[in-house]
Amino acid sequence: MVFYYSIFKILLRRELTMINEWNVLRTIACLSIVFLHSTTMIGSPDVAYFDLFRALLCFATPTFVVLSEIILANRYPDKLPNGFWAKRFKWIYLPFLSFAIIDALVARDFYPNLIISQKIIENAVFGLFGGYFVLIIFQFYFLHYLVVRFNINMKLLFPVSVVIMFAHLYLLNTNIPFVVEYKRYLIMPFTAWFAYFTTAFIIGKNYKKVASFLLKYRWFTIIPVVVSLALVFFFYNEGNIAVNSRRLDLFPFVISASLFILAWGQKLPNIRFVNMISNCSFGIYLVHWQVLKYLGPIVSELFPSKSLNILTLFAITLIISITIIKLISLLPKGSYIVGNINRRRKKVVSVQTAEAA
């Protein structure tokens, strides 16, 4: 532990990025997903409504996806730049593909009878591992291209997207045999995330106005968060105890919580820890599941308290994941494995955007 703590302090001192609300939102989403999966590995402690808390943590992946489109719409509201697809292929898709293979190798270590070639194909084509969100992001890229290419009116597309997404999610939560059998594939089409895209596009394209409005009325952003929390609480008590990001009632919470963080994040100072997590967030998303698979069984036996085991697993996983990412990034073409974490950031004011992870 002392060794990892020393490395963590060294890495922390090396972060030179400038804080803003993008980093805050990305960091909170990243930490939430690592904590959520730590609870998955350890199990739920005997705490009232802990599984409700886990369900709320599922806001992390949709938020990460939403933020990527907010930044994209803000930076490129009318046209994608030259080299856009090449950069995303190198620094987003290739890391996804790398970990599709790594995940298969790790799975083979736990399940010797696993057909590794089949697992690699399932991971790479259908996203059947922790990196599935990358395929959703790429679908958002293509949707963004269509919207700006054909100047599609959001006043029309937004309500259509809400209806389509809620219909898709409703079907995913039914017991129709076909849906039950192929659910892990059916969560991937953009239609299951469509309203997240249109909402993020509207926010991103008008971000300067949105950010100014959120900052001015930041105290009022608490209200939709409370209302959306109450909605999730109601459906949880009604029997919807699912812990996943495909809950119908999670959409209002994702958007309201994101706006709340974007509002209050503008008031925060430049925090190196936040910058570091934000900069490494893409790699952490890809790496942490593999670390958890090996550490989970060990840490789960350390203490009699599940809560303490969860916190320990969360902290150690975060430190090891960042260490792995930093070390791999030092290798030639390491950015093709863990993403481009060595890029230089420009200083920005809170209503401007930083490059997406």
C-alpha positions in Angstrom: 0.0 0.0 0.0 2.9 2.4 0.8 4.4 1.7 -2.6 1.2 2.5 -4.5 0.5 5.6 -2.3 4.0 6.9 -3.2 3.4 6.4 -6.9 0.0 8.0 -6.6 1.5 11.1 -5.0 4.2 11.3 -7.7 1.6 11.0 -10.5 -0.6 13.6 -8.8 2.2 16.2 -8.7 2.9 15.8 -12.4 -0.6 16.8 -13.4 -0.5 20.3 -14.9 -4.0 20.6 -16.3 -6.5 23.5 -15.8 -9.7 22.6 -14.0 -13.1 23.3 -15.3 -16.6 21.8 -15.2 -15.9 19.3 -17.9 -13.1 17.8 -15.9 -15.3 17.7 -12.8 -18.2 16.0 -14.5 -15.9 13.5 -16.2 -14.1 12.7 -12.9 -17.3 12.2 -11.0 -18.6 9.8 -13.7 -15.3 7.9 -13.7 -15.0 7.5 -9.9 -18.7 6.5 -9.8 -18.2 3.7 -12.2 -15.1 2.3 -10.4 -17.0 2.5 -7.1 -20.1 0.8 -8.6 -18.0 -2.1 -10.0 -16.2 -2.4 -6.7 -19.5 -3.0 -5.0 -20.3 -5.5 -7.7 -17.1 -7.5 -6.8 -17.6 -7.3 -3.0 -21.4 -7.5 -2.8 -23.8 -5.2 -1.0 -23.3 -4.5 2.7 -26.2 -4.7 5.1 -27.2 -1.0 4.6 -30.7 0.2 3.9 -31.2 1.2 0.3 -27.6 0.4 -0.7 -28.8 -1.2 -4.0 -30.7 2.0 -4.7 -27.4 3.9 -4.3 -25.8 1.4 -6.7 -28.6 2.0 -9.2 -28.0 5.8 -9.0 -24.3 5.2 -9.6 -25.3 3.8 -12.9 -25.7 7.4 -14.1 -21.9 7.3 -14.7 -21.8 5.6 -18.1 -24.6 7.6 -19.7 -23.0 10.8 -18.3 -19.7 9.9 -19.8 -21.3 9.3 -23.2 -23.4 12.5 -22.9 -20.3 14.6 -22.0 -18.5 13.3 -25.1 -21.3 14.6 -27.3 -21.6 17.9 -25.4 -18.0 18.6 -26.1 -18.3 17.5 -29.7 -21.3 19.6 -30.4 -19.7 22.6 -28.8 -16.4 22.3 -30.7 -17.9 21.2 -34.0 -21.5 22.5 -34.2 -21.6 22.8 -38.0 -18.9 20.5 -39.5 -16.5 17.8 -38.4 -12.9 18.8 -39.1 -10.4 17.1 -41.3 -8.8 14.1 -39.6 -11.6 13.7 -37.2 -12.3 10.0 -37.9 -8.6 9.1 -38.1 -7.9 10.6 -34.6 -10.9 8.9 -33.1 -9.8 5.6 -34.6 -6.3 5.8 -33.2 -7.0 7.1 -29.8 -10.5 5.7 -29.0 -11.3 2.7 -31.2 -7.8 1.1 -31.1 -7.8 1.2 -27.3 -11.2 -0.3 -27.4 -10.0 -3.0 -29.7 -6.9 -3.6 -27.5 -9.0 -4.1 -24.4 -11.5 -6.3 -26.3 -8.5 -8.6 -26.8 -7.1 -8.1 -23.2 -10.6 -8.8 -21.7 -10.8 -12.1 -23.7 -7.3 -13.1 -22.4 -8.2 -12.3 -18.8 -11.5 -14.2 -19.2 -9.6 -17.2 -20.5 -7.5 -17.0 -17.4 -10.6 -17.4 -15.2 -12.5 -19.8 -17.5 -10.0 -22.2 -19.2 -12.7 -23.7 -21.5 -13.5 -20.3 -23.0 -13.2 -20.2 -26.8 -10.9 -17.1 -26.9 -11.4 -16.4 -30.6 -15.2 -16.3 -30.2 -14.8 -14.0 -27.1 -12.6 -11.6 -29.0 -15.1 -11.3 -31.8 -18.0 -10.8 -29.4 -16.1 -8.1 -27.6 -14.8 -6.3 -30.6 -18.0 -6.5 -32.7 -20.8 -6.4 -30.0 -19.0 -4.7 -27.1 -19.7 -7.6 -24.7 -17.3 -6.3 -22.1 -16.7 -3.1 -20.0 -15.7 -1.1 -23.0 -19.1 -1.3 -24.7 -19.7 2.5 -24.2 -17.1 3.2 -27.0 -19.4 1.6 -29.6 -22.2 3.9 -28.3 -19.9 6.9 -28.6 -19.0 6.1 -32.2 -22.7 5.8 -33.0 -23.0 9.3 -31.5 -20.2 10.5 -33.7 -22.0 9.2 -36.8 -25.3 10.7 -35.6 -23.5 14.0 -35.1 -22.2 13.8 -38.6 -25.7 13.3 -40.0 -27.2 16.1 -37.9 -24.6 18.7 -39.0 -24.4 17.4 -42.6 -28.1 17.6 -43.2 -28.8 20.4 -40.7 -31.5 18.3 -38.9 -33.8 20.4 -36.8 -33.5 19.4 -33.1 -36.9 20.8 -32.4 -38.2 17.8 -34.3 -35.5 15.2 -33.6 -35.5 15.7 -29.8 -39.1 14.5 -29.1 -38.7 11.7 -31.6 -35.5 10.6 -29.9 -37.3 10.5 -26.5 -40.1 8.4 -27.8 -37.7 6.0 -29.6 -35.4 5.6 -26.6 -38.2 5.1 -24.1 -39.8 2.5 -26.4 -36.5 0.7 -26.8 -35.8 0.7 -23.0 -39.3 -0.4 -22.3 -38.8 -3.4 -24.5 -35.5 -4.2 -22.8 -37.3 -4.4 -19.5 -40.0 -6.9 -20.7 -39.9 -10.6 -20.5 -40.3 -11.2 -24.2 -38.3 -14.4 -25.0 -36.4 -12.8 -27.9 -35.5 -9.7 -25.8 -34.4 -11.8 -22.8 -32.2 -14.1 -24.9 -30.5 -11.2 -26.9 -30.6 -8.4 -24.3 -26.9 -8.1 -24.1 -26.8 -7.3 -27.8 -29.9 -5.1 -27.8 -28.5 -2.6 -25.4 -25.9 -1.5 -28.1 -28.0 0.2 -30.9 -28.1 4.0 -30.6 -31.9 3.9 -30.3 -31.4 2.8 -26.7 -29.5 6.0 -26.0 -31.0 8.3 -28.6 -32.4 11.0 -26.2 -29.0 11.2 -24.5 -27.6 12.2 -27.9 -30.1 14.9 -28.8 -30.0 16.4 -25.3 -26.2 16.5 -25.3 -26.2 18.0 -28.8 -28.5 20.8 -27.8 -26.5 21.6 -24.6 -23.2 21.4 -26.4 -24.2 23.6 -29.4 -25.5 26.3 -27.1 -23.0 25.7 -24.3 -21.9 29.3 -23.6 -25.5 30.3 -23.0 -26.3 27.1 -21.1 -23.2 27.5 -18.9 -23.9 31.1 -18.1 -27.5 30.3 -17.3 -26.5 27.3 -15.1 -24.0 29.4 -13.2 -26.4 32.2 -12.6 -29.2 29.9 -11.4 -27.0 27.2 -9.9 -29.1 27.0 -6.7 -32.2 26.1 -8.8 -30.4 23.1 -10.4 -30.9 21.3 -7.1 -34.6 21.1 -7.7 -34.6 18.8 -10.8 -32.0 16.6 -9.1 -34.2 16.1 -6.0 -37.3 15.5 -8.3 -35.4 12.9 -10.4 -34.0 11.2 -7.3 -37.6 11.0 -5.9 -38.7 9.4 -9.2 -36.0 6.7 -9.0 -36.8 6.1 -5.3 -40.5 5.7 -6.2 -39.9 3.1 -8.9 -37.4 1.3 -6.7 -40.0 0.9 -4.0 -42.4 -0.2 -6.6 -40.2 -3.1 -7.4 -37.7 -1.9 -10.0 -34.5 -2.9 -8.3 -32.4 -3.2 -11.4 -28.9 -1.9 -11.2 -28.0 -0.9 -14.7 -28.0 2.2 -16.9 -31.0 1.0 -18.9 -33.5 2.0 -16.3 -36.3 4.2 -17.8 -36.2 6.4 -14.7 -32.5 7.1 -14.9 -32.6 9.5 -17.9 -34.0 12.5 -15.9 -31.4 11.8 -13.2 -28.5 11.7 -15.6 -29.4 15.0 -17.3 -30.3 16.8 -14.1 -27.2 15.6 -12.2 -25.0 16.5 -15.2 -26.4 20.0 -15.3 -26.0 20.4 -11.5 -22.4 19.4 -11.8 -21.8 21.6 -14.8 -23.3 24.5 -12.8 -21.4 24.1 -9.6 -18.2 22.8 -11.3 -17.7 26.3 -12.6 -17.2 27.5 -9.1 -14.5 25.0 -8.2 -10.8 25.9 -8.2 -8.1 24.1 -10.2 -7.7 20.7 -8.4 -4.9 18.5 -9.6 -6.6 15.3 -8.5 -9.7 16.1 -10.6 -7.5 16.9 -13.6 -5.6 13.7 -13.3 -8.7 11.5 -13.1 -10.3 13.4 -15.9 -7.2 13.0 -18.1 -7.0 9.3 -17.4 -10.7 8.6 -17.3 -10.9 6.8 -20.7 -8.1 4.5 -19.7 -9.6 3.9 -16.3 -12.9 2.9 -17.8 -11.0 0.3 -19.9 -8.5 -0.9 -17.3 -10.4 -1.0 -14.0 -12.5 -4.1 -14.7 -9.5 -6.2 -15.4 -7.9 -5.0 -12.2 -11.1 -5.7 -10.2 -11.3 -9.2 -11.5 -7.9 -10.1 -9.9 -8.1 -8.0 -6.8 -11.8 -8.6 -5.9 -11.4 -12.1 -4.5 -8.4 -11.0 -2.5 -9.7 -7.8 -1.0 -13.1 -9.3 -0.2 -11.4 -11.4 2.5 -9.4 -8.6 4.1 -11.9 -7.2 6.6 -15.1 -8.5 8.2 -16.8 -5.3 7.0 -18.1 -5.3 3.4 -18.1 -1.5 3.4 -14.5 -1.3 4.3 -13.6 -3.9 1.7 -15.4 -1.9 -0.9 -13.6 1.3 -0.1 -10.3 -0.5 0.0 -10.9 -2.2 -3.3 -12.0 1.1 -4.9 -8.9 2.9 -3.7 -6.4 0.2 -4.7 -8.1 -0.3 -8.1 -8.0 3.4 -8.8 -4.3 3.6 -7.9 -3.3 0.5 -9.8 -5.3 1.5 -12.9 -3.7 4.9 -13.1 -0.3 3.4 -12.6 -0.9 0.9 -15.4 -2.2 3.7 -17.7 0.8 6.0 -17.0 3.3 3.2 -17.6 1.7 2.0 -20.8 1.5 5.6 -22.1 5.3 5.8 -21.9 5.6 2.9 -24.4 5.9 3.7 -28.1 2.3 3.8 -29.5 1.0 3.4 -25.9 -1.8 5.8 -26.6 -3.2 3.2 -29.0 -3.8 1.1 -25.9 -4.9 3.4 -23.2 -5.9 6.5 -25.1 -4.0 9.8 -25.6 -3.3 10.9 -22.0 -0.1 12.8 -22.8 -1.8 15.6 -24.9 -1.2 19.1 -23.8 -4.2 21.0 -22.5 -4.9 24.7 -23.1 -6.0 26.9 -20.3 -9.7 27.6 -20.7 -12.3 29.5 -18.9 -15.2 27.6 -17.4 -17.6 28.2 -20.3 -15.1 26.8 -22.9 -14.4 23.2 -23.5 -11.5 20.9 -23.2 -10.7 18.1 -25.6 -12.8 15.0 -25.0 -11.1 12.0 -23.4 
